[in-house]
C-alpha cells in the first residue's frame, strides 16, 4: 500500500495546486477466498492479475493502479488524475 499512498499524496497535492479534480477508488473483489478453494490459489492469482490488466487497459496514462492486498486477495487502489 506504500506505493499508492505516496502517489495519492503527490497527485492530490498537484490537483489542489492546479485546481483540478482527482479521485481515489478502492476496489475489493469479493468471493476470492471461495475461488481459491474451488480452483486453487495459482489459478485464482491469474484471475486477479487478469482483472488488473483489464482495469489498466481502461485507464488513462496519468491514472495509477496498485494492488493493495496480498497474494490471493483482490484489492486494488486506483487514482484517477
C-alpha positions as CSV (number, residue, x, y, z in Angstrom):
1,X,0.0,0.0,0.0
2,X,3.0,2.3,0.3
3,X,3.2,2.9,-3.5
4,X,-0.4,4.1,-3.7
5,X,-0.1,6.2,-0.6
6,X,2.9,8.1,-1.9
7,X,1.2,8.6,-5.3
8,X,-2.1,9.6,-3.6
9,X,-0.4,12.4,-1.6
10,X,1.5,13.6,-4.7
11,X,-1.5,13.6,-7.1
12,X,-3.9,15.1,-4.6
13,X,-1.5,17.9,-3.9
14,X,-1.0,18.5,-7.6
15,X,-4.7,18.6,-8.2
16,X,-5.2,21.1,-5.4
17,X,-2.3,23.3,-6.7
18,X,-3.7,23.4,-10.2
19,X,-7.4,23.4,-9.1
20,X,-8.1,20.1,-10.8
21,X,-10.1,17.2,-9.6
22,X,-8.8,13.7,-8.7
23,X,-10.5,10.6,-7.3
24,X,-9.4,7.6,-5.3
25,X,-11.2,4.4,-5.9
26,X,-10.9,1.3,-3.7
27,X,-12.0,-2.0,-5.3
28,X,-12.4,-5.2,-3.3
29,X,-13.3,-8.3,-5.3
30,X,-15.4,-10.4,-3.1
31,X,-15.6,-14.2,-3.3
32,X,-11.9,-14.8,-3.9
33,X,-11.5,-16.9,-0.9
34,X,-14.1,-19.3,-2.2
35,X,-12.5,-19.1,-5.6
36,X,-9.1,-20.1,-4.1
37,X,-10.7,-23.2,-2.6
38,X,-12.5,-24.2,-5.7
39,X,-9.9,-23.6,-8.4
40,X,-6.7,-23.3,-6.4
41,X,-4.5,-20.3,-5.3
42,X,-2.4,-20.3,-8.5
43,X,-5.4,-20.1,-10.8
44,X,-7.1,-17.5,-8.6
45,X,-3.9,-15.4,-8.7
46,X,-4.0,-15.5,-12.5
47,X,-7.6,-14.3,-12.4
48,X,-6.6,-11.4,-10.1
49,X,-3.8,-10.5,-12.5
50,X,-6.1,-10.5,-15.5
51,X,-8.5,-8.2,-13.6
52,X,-5.6,-5.8,-13.0
53,X,-4.7,-5.9,-16.7
54,X,-8.3,-5.2,-17.8
55,X,-8.6,-2.3,-15.3
56,X,-5.3,-0.8,-16.6
57,X,-6.5,-1.2,-20.2
58,X,-9.4,1.2,-19.4
59,X,-7.4,3.8,-17.5
60,X,-5.7,7.0,-18.8
61,X,-2.0,7.3,-18.9
62,X,-1.9,9.6,-15.8
63,X,-4.1,7.3,-13.7
64,X,-2.5,5.0,-11.2
65,X,-3.5,1.4,-10.2
66,X,-1.9,-0.6,-7.4
67,X,-2.8,-3.9,-5.8
68,X,-3.4,-3.4,-2.1
69,X,-4.0,-6.9,-0.9
70,X,-1.5,-9.8,-0.5
71,X,-1.4,-12.9,-2.8
72,X,-4.9,-14.3,-3.2
73,X,-6.6,-11.0,-2.1
74,X,-8.2,-8.9,-4.8
75,X,-7.9,-5.4,-3.5
76,X,-6.9,-2.5,-5.8
77,X,-6.5,1.2,-5.4
78,X,-6.9,3.5,-8.4
79,X,-6.2,7.2,-8.5
80,X,-7.9,9.0,-11.3
81,X,-5.9,12.1,-12.1
